[in-house]
Amino acid sequence: MLRFAVLASCLALAPACRISIEGDDDGITPSDASMVDAPISPSCQAATMHSDLAWIENNVFKQSCIFSGCHNGSGAAGALDLRVGMSHGTLVNVDSALDPTRKLVVPGAPDQSYLLMMIKHIAPEDMSPPASPPPEDIGFMPQNAGGATMCVQKREALQRWIEAGAPND
């Protein structure tokens, strides 16, 4: 009976519940489950109230991008340093190493920000102008997530930060 009540509640709140399945509280979700109803993890729920770089660095980049030698200032992964206090300088108005005709983050222009395409928030064809997907040997990010993507709430926090002009707060 309790399962039925929970299911009925979620169905009644379908727009609010329509999110990705969470394995842990790391905000990484299986890409093939992106339309499955499930509870939102605490870290993804918190993302709905943020668009500030300090929060993004600590709760998105730190959890999804700088582990295992990726984007941690070691010179690997295109020398993209996403550590706390370093990410703004390596993202905003910086050319992409994969496509030098594109900027990683264009303040105020999420549809031109290559970062959002790389994390599967904007489809390559929806970029302005349309882009090619990353090379197969690189792929979309985060790479170490086994084909998973960040939860939509964290991707939306990044989009809001870019829309706000990508301030270095």
Helices and strands as residue ranges (DSSP letters): H 2-12, H 14-17, E 28-30, G 31-33, H 42-47, H 53-56, I 57-61, H 62-64, G 67-69, G 77-79, H 87-91, G 110-112, H 114-118, G 124-126, G 143-145, E 148-150, H 152-163
